[in-house]
Amino acid sequence: MTRAPARSSGAPAVVFTAAVVAYFVGVTHRTALGVAGVEAAARFHLSATGLALFSVVQLAVYAGMQIPAGRLLDRFGPRAIITTGSLVMATGQLVLALSDDVPTALVARVLIGAGDAGIFISAIRLVADWFPPRRAPVMVQVTGVIGQSGQLASAIPVAWLLHAHGWSATFETLAVAGLLASAGAFVGIRDRTLRAPAVRSERFTSAVRTAVQPAGTRLGFWSHFATPFSANVVGMLWGVPFFLTAQGLTPAQASLLLTTLTLSAMASGPVVGRLTARHPLRRSWLVLGSCVATALVWVALLVPSTPRPMWQLLVFVAVVGAGGPVSLVGMDFARTWSPSASLGTATGFVNTGGFISTIGSVLAVGVVLQLVSPAGATTYTLDAYRLAFAVLVVPWTLGVLGVLRSRRRTRADMHAAGVVVPPLRDVLGRRRASRLDDAA
């Protein structure tokens, strides 16, 4: 696999802009239902489990398509994947705009999930192709920051459009935005990597096996599994109903919290990218630190039996929101440990992690709400949400254990290759001794 020369000095900027615009629109598509949950429940006569199913179907298709999308990315390149994916998402939003029954709406969610599957990993591939390795971690975070701002589009203009003009107008507008993103990707993106015939002809199972074999790639999977699901549970479905019905907030206050969640992700992304680039041997500590911080704010939110003050809710969404950028450390593990020929497949595998944990979490919260509430309920009490959100300890535990186990194996592989990662206490001790020597 070789690279074609850049067409001009401005080519990376043009390519990157076209890709992140498509990703921004894709995130808006992905999260639009989070602000339309109440309207969706009324339009389609959904219970909590039924509403959760809408998100779970989309996320299940997204997660299930990650490895196939990664393989298609390795074969056909980012331009084809982003252009086609944006067009499929636009079609899904148009179907959703016109639907008035559950089966049709579920078809729309399948289309949205399938179109979304390859867009982010294609953008990450373009970063690897067009930017030098020392800049890649920061550019990955910039990609994430711009994409996550699509949640702001959901929390503010999409929410306004929904309340001002209704369901059909809102999702028809999103369909038009998806069509424009597809056209922009087709015009603006150029594939820099020339794919060898061997890459095109390699069998799917063999390619996947090669991509997921390195322990470092599996460390990326578990890093992505452990960190973003809390923010996704809040931002994609259950945050607004929880804030409105269990915390007694107004729609404006709920929108402020979703906006804070997104702004936190946008602000912490460059910091995470800089730390990842400067301390490549300590990337797993960022992941584990985020897991601990997220667990602490969930405990502080759920242990009290009364609604929380606004300042505490703001702290909660800010900490939870920072888990999104930390999850992108998993992509950096994939870039580090995967050969170029299978980077798309490896990135898709890693990206599956966070959406598997998200799917399980979103569905589990809905099931518990249904079980602990009266039959036929469509709004839920604070106590019901406290029990439902407590199930998030399960994916949190699985993720942390997965990170610790795969990190141990990754470091064993590094040691065999002659790269020794000194214990953190030794590094801190040497730095402390150096400062003392400087002071003397």
C-alpha positions as CSV (number, residue, x, y, z in Angstrom):
1,M,0.0,0.0,0.0
2,T,1.5,3.3,-1.1
3,R,0.6,6.9,-1.0
4,A,-0.1,9.2,-3.9
5,P,1.4,12.6,-3.7
6,A,-0.7,15.5,-2.3
7,R,-2.3,17.6,-5.0
8,S,-1.5,20.9,-3.4
9,S,-0.3,22.3,-0.1
10,G,-3.9,23.1,0.8
11,A,-5.2,19.6,0.0
12,P,-5.1,18.3,3.6
13,A,-7.2,21.2,4.8
14,V,-9.8,20.7,2.1
15,V,-10.0,17.0,2.6
16,F,-10.2,17.3,6.4
17,T,-12.9,20.0,6.2
18,A,-15.1,17.9,3.9
19,A,-14.7,14.9,6.1
20,V,-15.5,16.6,9.4
21,V,-18.5,18.5,8.0
22,A,-19.9,15.1,7.0
23,Y,-19.1,13.8,10.5
24,F,-20.7,16.8,12.1
25,V,-23.9,16.2,10.1
26,G,-23.8,12.5,10.9
27,V,-23.6,13.2,14.7
28,T,-26.5,15.5,14.3
29,H,-28.5,12.7,12.6
30,R,-27.3,10.2,15.3
31,T,-28.4,12.4,18.3
32,A,-31.5,14.1,16.9
33,L,-33.8,11.5,18.6
34,G,-32.3,12.5,22.0
35,V,-34.2,15.8,21.9
36,A,-37.3,14.3,20.2
37,G,-37.8,11.4,22.7
38,V,-41.0,12.9,24.2
39,E,-42.4,13.6,20.7
40,A,-41.4,10.2,19.4
41,A,-43.1,8.5,22.4
42,A,-46.3,10.4,21.6
43,R,-46.2,10.0,17.8
44,F,-45.6,6.3,17.9
45,H,-47.3,5.5,21.2
46,L,-44.1,4.1,22.8
47,S,-43.3,2.8,26.3
48,A,-39.8,3.2,27.8
49,T,-38.7,-0.1,26.3
50,G,-40.1,0.8,22.9
51,L,-38.4,4.2,22.9
52,A,-35.1,2.6,23.9
53,L,-35.6,0.2,21.0
54,F,-35.5,3.1,18.6
55,S,-32.0,4.0,19.7
56,V,-30.9,0.4,20.2
57,V,-31.8,-0.6,16.6
58,Q,-29.8,2.3,15.2
59,L,-26.8,1.7,17.5
60,A,-26.9,-2.1,16.9
61,V,-26.8,-1.6,13.1
62,Y,-24.0,1.0,13.6
63,A,-22.0,-1.4,15.8
64,G,-22.6,-4.4,13.7
65,M,-21.5,-2.6,10.6
66,Q,-18.2,-1.3,12.1
67,I,-16.0,-4.2,11.0
68,P,-17.6,-4.6,7.6
69,A,-17.4,-0.8,7.1
70,G,-13.8,-0.9,8.1
71,R,-13.1,-3.6,5.6
72,L,-14.9,-1.6,2.9
73,L,-12.8,1.4,3.9
74,D,-9.6,-0.5,3.4
75,R,-10.8,-1.7,0.0
76,F,-12.5,1.4,-1.5
77,G,-11.2,4.4,0.5
78,P,-12.7,7.2,2.7
79,R,-14.3,9.2,-0.2
80,A,-16.6,6.4,-1.3
81,I,-17.6,5.5,2.3
82,I,-18.3,9.0,3.5
83,T,-20.2,10.0,0.3
84,T,-22.4,6.9,0.4
85,G,-22.9,6.9,4.1
86,S,-24.1,10.5,4.2
87,L,-26.5,9.7,1.4
88,V,-27.9,6.7,3.2
89,M,-28.4,8.7,6.4
90,A,-30.2,11.4,4.5
91,T,-32.5,8.8,3.1
92,G,-33.2,7.4,6.6
93,Q,-34.1,10.9,7.9
94,L,-36.5,11.4,5.0
95,V,-38.2,8.1,5.8
96,L,-38.4,9.0,9.5
97,A,-39.9,12.4,8.6
98,L,-42.7,10.7,6.7
99,S,-43.3,7.7,9.0
100,D,-46.3,7.4,11.3
101,D,-46.0,3.8,12.4
102,V,-43.3,1.9,14.3
103,P,-42.1,-0.5,11.6
104,T,-41.4,2.3,9.1
105,A,-39.7,4.3,11.8
106,L,-37.5,1.4,12.6
107,V,-36.5,1.0,9.0
108,A,-35.5,4.7,9.1
109,R,-33.3,4.0,12.1
110,V,-31.6,1.1,10.4
111,L,-30.7,3.3,7.5
112,I,-29.4,6.0,9.8
113,G,-27.2,3.5,11.7
114,A,-25.9,1.8,8.5
115,G,-25.0,5.1,6.9
116,D,-23.4,6.4,10.0
117,A,-21.2,3.3,10.4
118,G,-18.3,4.2,8.2
119,I,-18.1,8.0,8.5
120,F,-16.1,8.5,11.6
121,I,-13.6,5.7,10.9
122,S,-13.1,7.1,7.4
123,A,-12.4,10.6,8.9
124,I,-9.9,8.9,11.2
125,R,-8.3,7.2,8.3
126,L,-7.9,10.5,6.4
127,V,-6.1,11.9,9.5
128,A,-3.6,9.0,9.3
129,D,-3.2,9.4,5.6
130,W,-2.8,13.2,5.4
131,F,-1.1,14.3,8.6
132,P,2.2,13.3,10.2
133,P,2.2,10.8,13.1
134,R,3.2,13.5,15.7
135,R,0.0,15.5,14.8
136,A,-2.3,12.5,14.4
137,P,-3.5,12.3,18.1
138,V,-4.4,16.0,18.2
139,M,-6.1,15.9,14.8
140,V,-8.2,12.9,15.9
141,Q,-9.4,14.9,18.9
142,V,-10.1,17.9,16.7
143,T,-12.2,15.6,14.5
144,G,-14.0,14.4,17.6
145,V,-14.5,17.9,18.8
146,I,-16.0,19.2,15.5
147,G,-18.2,16.1,15.2
148,Q,-19.4,16.3,18.8
149,S,-20.5,19.8,18.1
150,G,-23.2,18.1,16.1
151,Q,-24.8,17.4,19.4
152,L,-25.1,21.2,19.9
153,A,-27.1,21.2,16.6
154,S,-29.4,18.7,18.1
155,A,-29.7,20.4,21.5
156,I,-30.4,23.9,20.1
157,P,-31.5,24.4,16.5
158,V,-33.0,20.9,16.0
159,A,-34.9,21.2,19.3
160,W,-36.1,24.7,18.3
161,L,-37.1,23.4,14.8
162,L,-39.0,20.5,16.4
163,H,-41.0,22.6,18.8
164,A,-41.6,25.4,16.2
165,H,-42.4,23.4,13.1
166,G,-43.0,19.9,14.1
167,W,-41.7,16.4,13.4
168,S,-41.9,16.2,9.6
169,A,-40.3,19.6,8.9
170,T,-37.5,18.8,11.3
171,F,-36.4,15.5,9.9
172,E,-36.9,16.7,6.3
173,T,-34.5,19.5,7.0
174,L,-32.0,16.9,8.4
175,A,-32.4,14.9,5.2
176,V,-31.4,17.9,3.1
177,A,-28.4,18.5,5.4
178,G,-27.3,14.9,4.8
179,L,-27.6,15.3,1.0
180,L,-25.4,18.4,1.1
181,A,-22.8,16.6,3.3
182,S,-22.7,13.8,0.7
183,A,-22.2,16.2,-2.1
184,G,-19.4,18.0,-0.2
185,A,-17.6,14.7,0.6
186,F,-17.7,13.7,-3.1
187,V,-16.3,17.0,-4.2
188,G,-13.8,17.7,-1.4
189,I,-12.3,14.4,-0.4
190,R,-9.4,12.8,-2.2
191,D,-8.0,9.4,-1.3
192,R,-4.2,9.6,-0.7
193,T,-3.5,5.9,-0.1
194,L,-3.3,3.7,-3.2
195,R,-4.7,0.3,-2.4
196,A,-2.7,-2.7,-3.6
197,P,-4.6,-5.6,-5.4
198,A,-3.7,-7.9,-2.5
199,V,-5.7,-5.7,-0.1
200,R,-8.7,-5.7,-2.4
201,S,-8.7,-9.5,-2.8
202,E,-7.9,-10.5,0.8
203,R,-10.7,-12.6,2.4
204,F,-12.9,-10.8,4.9
205,T,-12.3,-13.3,7.8
206,S,-8.6,-13.2,7.2
207,A,-8.5,-9.4,7.1
208,V,-10.4,-9.2,10.3
209,R,-8.3,-11.7,12.1
210,T,-5.1,-9.8,11.1
211,A,-6.6,-6.5,12.2
212,V,-7.8,-7.6,15.7
213,Q,-4.8,-9.8,16.6
214,P,-2.5,-7.3,18.3
215,A,-3.1,-6.9,22.0
216,G,-2.7,-3.1,21.5
217,T,-5.7,-3.1,19.2
218,R,-7.8,-5.0,21.8
219,L,-6.6,-2.4,24.4
220,G,-8.1,0.2,22.0
221,F,-11.4,-1.7,21.9
222,W,-11.7,-1.9,25.7
223,S,-10.6,1.8,26.1
224,H,-13.4,2.7,23.7
225,F,-15.9,0.4,25.5
226,A,-15.2,1.8,28.9
227,T,-15.4,5.6,28.4
228,P,-18.2,7.0,26.2
229,F,-21.4,5.0,27.1
230,S,-22.3,7.3,30.1
231,A,-22.4,10.4,27.9
232,N,-24.2,8.5,25.1
233,V,-26.9,7.3,27.5
234,V,-27.5,10.9,28.7
235,G,-27.1,12.6,25.3
236,M,-28.7,10.2,23.0
237,L,-31.9,9.2,24.9
238,W,-32.4,9.3,28.6
239,G,-30.9,12.6,29.6
240,V,-33.8,14.9,28.6
241,P,-36.6,12.7,30.1
242,F,-34.6,12.3,33.3
243,F,-33.9,16.0,33.6
244,L,-37.5,17.0,32.8
245,T,-39.6,14.4,34.7
246,A,-37.2,13.3,37.5
247,Q,-35.2,16.4,38.3
248,G,-38.1,18.9,37.6
249,L,-36.2,21.1,35.2
250,T,-37.6,23.2,32.4
251,P,-36.8,22.4,28.7
252,A,-34.4,25.3,28.6
253,Q,-32.5,23.9,31.6
254,A,-32.4,20.5,30.1
255,S,-31.0,22.0,26.8
256,L,-28.4,23.8,28.9
257,L,-27.3,20.5,30.4
258,L,-27.0,18.8,27.0
259,T,-25.1,21.8,25.7
260,T,-22.7,21.6,28.7
261,L,-22.2,17.9,28.0
262,T,-21.1,18.7,24.5
263,L,-19.0,21.8,25.4
264,S,-17.2,19.7,28.0
265,A,-16.3,17.1,25.3
266,M,-15.2,19.9,22.9
267,A,-13.0,21.5,25.6
268,S,-11.4,18.4,26.9
269,G,-10.7,16.9,23.4
270,P,-7.6,19.0,22.6
271,V,-6.2,18.4,26.1
272,V,-6.6,14.7,25.8
273,G,-5.0,14.8,22.3
274,R,-2.0,16.8,23.6
275,L,-1.5,14.4,26.5
276,T,-1.8,11.4,24.3
277,A,0.8,12.8,21.9
278,R,3.2,13.8,24.7
279,H,2.9,10.7,26.8
280,P,2.2,7.7,24.4
281,L,3.3,5.2,27.0
282,R,0.7,6.5,29.5
283,R,-2.4,6.6,27.4
284,S,-4.2,3.9,29.4
285,W,-4.0,6.1,32.5
286,L,-6.2,8.7,30.8
287,V,-8.7,6.0,30.1
288,L,-8.7,4.6,33.7
289,G,-8.8,8.1,35.2
290,S,-11.8,9.0,33.1
291,C,-13.5,5.8,34.3
292,V,-12.9,6.6,38.0
293,A,-14.1,10.2,37.6
294,T,-17.3,9.1,35.8
295,A,-18.1,6.5,38.4
296,L,-17.7,9.1,41.2
297,V,-20.2,11.6,39.6
298,W,-22.7,8.9,38.9
299,V,-22.6,7.9,42.6
300,A,-23.0,11.5,43.7
301,L,-26.0,11.8,41.4
302,L,-27.8,8.6,42.3
303,V,-27.2,8.1,46.0
304,P,-29.4,11.0,47.2
305,S,-33.1,10.4,47.0
306,T,-34.0,14.0,46.1
307,P,-33.5,16.1,43.0
308,R,-30.0,17.5,42.7
309,P,-29.2,21.2,42.5
310,M,-28.4,22.7,39.1
311,W,-24.7,23.2,39.9
312,Q,-24.3,19.5,40.7
313,L,-26.1,18.5,37.5
314,L,-23.7,20.8,35.6
315,V,-20.7,19.1,37.2
316,F,-22.2,15.7,36.4
317,V,-22.7,16.4,32.6
318,A,-19.3,18.1,32.4
319,V,-17.4,15.1,33.8
320,V,-19.5,12.6,31.9
321,G,-19.0,14.5,28.7
322,A,-15.3,14.4,28.9
323,G,-15.5,10.6,28.5
324,G,-16.2,11.0,24.8
325,P,-12.8,12.5,23.9
326,V,-11.0,10.0,26.1
327,S,-12.6,7.1,24.2
328,L,-10.7,8.4,21.1
329,V,-7.5,7.2,22.8
330,G,-8.7,3.8,21.6
331,M,-8.3,5.0,18.0
332,D,-4.8,6.0,18.7
333,F,-4.0,2.5,20.0
334,A,-5.4,1.2,16.7
335,R,-3.2,3.6,14.7
336,T,-0.2,2.6,16.7
337,W,-0.6,-1.2,16.6
338,S,-2.2,-1.8,13.2
339,P,-0.5,-2.1,9.8
340,S,-1.7,0.5,7.3
341,A,-3.4,-2.1,5.1
342,S,-5.8,-3.1,7.8
343,L,-6.1,0.2,9.7
344,G,-9.7,0.7,8.6
345,T,-10.8,-2.7,9.8
346,A,-8.9,-2.2,13.1
347,T,-10.4,1.2,13.7
348,G,-13.9,-0.2,13.0
349,F,-13.2,-3.0,15.5
350,V,-12.1,-0.5,18.2
351,N,-15.1,1.8,17.4
352,T,-17.4,-1.1,18.0
353,G,-16.5,-1.2,21.7
354,G,-18.2,2.1,22.8
355,F,-21.3,1.3,20.9
356,I,-21.6,-2.2,22.3
357,S,-21.5,-0.7,25.8
358,T,-23.9,2.1,24.7
359,I,-26.4,-0.3,23.2
360,G,-26.5,-2.5,26.3
361,S,-26.7,0.5,28.6
362,V,-29.5,2.3,26.7
363,L,-31.6,-0.8,26.5
364,A,-30.9,-1.9,30.1
365,V,-32.0,1.5,31.5
366,G,-35.2,1.2,29.5
367,V,-35.9,-2.3,30.7
368,V,-35.4,-1.4,34.3
369,L,-37.6,1.7,34.1
370,Q,-40.3,-0.5,32.6
371,L,-39.9,-3.2,35.3
372,V,-40.0,-0.8,38.3
373,S,-42.8,1.5,37.1
374,P,-46.6,0.9,36.9
375,A,-47.9,-0.8,33.7
376,G,-48.4,1.6,30.9
377,A,-46.3,4.4,32.4
378,T,-44.6,6.8,30.0
379,T,-43.0,9.1,32.6
380,Y,-40.9,7.8,35.4
381,T,-40.0,8.8,38.9
382,L,-36.6,9.8,40.3
383,D,-36.4,6.5,42.3
384,A,-37.1,4.6,39.1
385,Y,-34.3,6.4,37.3
386,R,-31.9,5.8,40.3
387,L,-32.5,2.1,40.0
388,A,-32.3,2.1,36.2
389,F,-29.0,4.1,36.0
390,A,-27.4,1.8,38.6
391,V,-27.1,-0.9,36.0
392,L,-24.4,1.2,34.3
393,V,-22.0,-0.4,36.9
394,V,-22.0,-3.5,34.7
395,P,-20.4,-2.1,31.5
396,W,-18.2,0.1,33.7
397,T,-16.8,-3.0,35.5
398,L,-16.4,-4.9,32.2
399,G,-14.6,-2.0,30.6
400,V,-12.1,-1.4,33.4
401,L,-11.3,-5.1,33.7
402,G,-10.8,-5.3,29.9
403,V,-8.5,-2.3,29.9
404,L,-6.4,-3.7,32.7
405,R,-6.1,-7.2,31.1
406,S,-5.3,-6.0,27.6
407,R,-2.9,-3.4,28.9
408,R,-0.9,-6.1,30.6
409,R,-0.7,-8.1,27.4
410,T,0.2,-5.1,25.4
411,R,3.0,-4.3,27.7
412,A,4.2,-7.9,27.5
413,D,4.3,-7.5,23.7
414,M,6.2,-4.2,24.0
415,H,8.7,-5.8,26.4
416,A,9.3,-8.6,23.9
417,A,10.0,-6.0,21.3
418,G,12.5,-4.2,23.6
419,V,10.3,-1.4,24.8
420,V,10.0,-1.3,28.6
421,V,7.3,0.8,30.2
422,P,8.7,1.8,33.7
423,P,6.3,1.8,36.6
424,L,4.6,5.2,37.1
425,R,6.0,5.5,40.6
426,D,9.5,5.2,39.3
427,V,8.9,7.9,36.7
428,L,7.5,10.2,39.4
429,G,10.3,9.4,41.7
430,R,12.9,10.4,39.0
431,R,11.1,13.6,38.3
432,R,11.0,14.5,41.9
433,A,14.7,13.8,42.3
434,S,15.5,15.9,39.3
435,R,13.5,18.8,40.7
436,L,15.4,18.5,44.0
437,D,18.7,18.5,42.1
438,D,17.8,21.5,40.1
439,A,16.8,23.4,43.3
440,A,20.1,22.5,44.9
